[in-house]
């Protein structure tokens, strides 16, 4: 299987927060791109980062290491969003779920059954 190139879409949400939306594989070859993109938005004054991983197909140990680098930089908080069940399991097993702020995923298989009585 051919690796997917990583694309990073940066959205500046307000004066202090930026969202980095990742699509593709976050691995040894592409993790430095995430670190560089985060450094760039932080240099612009956006200290708080939301890293949206909804489009990430693969995340290896280099990707996990990049999350640690971003969070340990002391420049501002880092929150992971769009974390797949597989990546959440990896974060749990490595203990990084306790170190990193991870947004809870809404239950997608729950269906509200609303009936009108009358």
N, C-alpha and C positions, 0 to 999 in steps of 0.2 A: 504494500500500500504506500502510495506516495504522500509525503508530508505536506500539510497545508501551510502556505506562507501565513505569517501573522500580519494582520492589519490592526491598527490602533486608531480609533476615531476619538478625538478629544473634544469635549464639550465643556466650556467654562460656564458653570451654573450660576455663580455669583462671585463676589469679590474674593472669597476665600476658598471656594470649593470647585473642583473640576472632576468630570467623569471621563474615565478612559475605558472605552468599549472595545474589547478584544474579540477578534474573529480569527480562527485558525488554530495552529498548534503553538503552545507555549512550552518550549524545550530549550536544550542547550544552545541551539543556534539563534533562537528568538528572544530568550529572556533578557539579554542586554538591551534589546529594543524597548521593552517595557520600562526598564530602569532609566534609560535615556529619556523616554517620553515623560516619565514622572518628574525627572529632574528639570526638564524644560518647563513644565507647567508650574512647578514650584518656584523656579527662577522668575516667573511672571507674577508671583505673589499668591498663587493658589496653593495653600498649604494642605488643606483637607482633600483627600482623594477617595473617589469611589471607583473601584476597579470592577467593571462589569464583565463577568466571565461567561455570560450566556451563550456566546458564539465560539467558545473554546472547545475543541474536540479532544485534544490531548494536553495534559499538563504533567511534566516529569519533575524530577527532583530539582532541576535548574529553575523551573517555574516556581516551585515552592520556595526555593532560595531567594528568588526575586521578590516574593511577597515579604519575606523576612527583611531583606535589604530595605524595602520601602517603608516598612513599619518601624525599623530600628534607626532610621535616619534622624529621628527627632524633629523633623521639619513640620509634622502635623499628622493627624489621624488618617489611617487607611482603613477603608471598609470594603469588603469583598461582596459583590452582588452577583446574582445569576449563577450561583455555584451548583453544579450538577450533583446528583446523588453520588456518583463515582468519585468526584473530587472531594465532596464532603467526607466521604469515607476515608480518603487519603489524609485529609486534614485532621480527622479524628485519630487515626492510627499513629500519626507522627506527633501528635500533641499540639500541632499548630492551631487547631480550632480554639484552644484556650488562649493563645497568644494574639490571634488575629480577630478582628471584628467581622463576623460573617452574618449577612442579612438572611433571615429565615425565608425559605421559599414557601409561597402559598401552595396549599394542597390543590393540585390540578385535577385530581381524580374525584374530588368530592363534588357531588351534585346536589344543589338545593332543590328540595321537592316542595314547591309552594302550591297549595290548592286553595281555591276559593270556597268557603263554606257559606251556605246560605240558602 
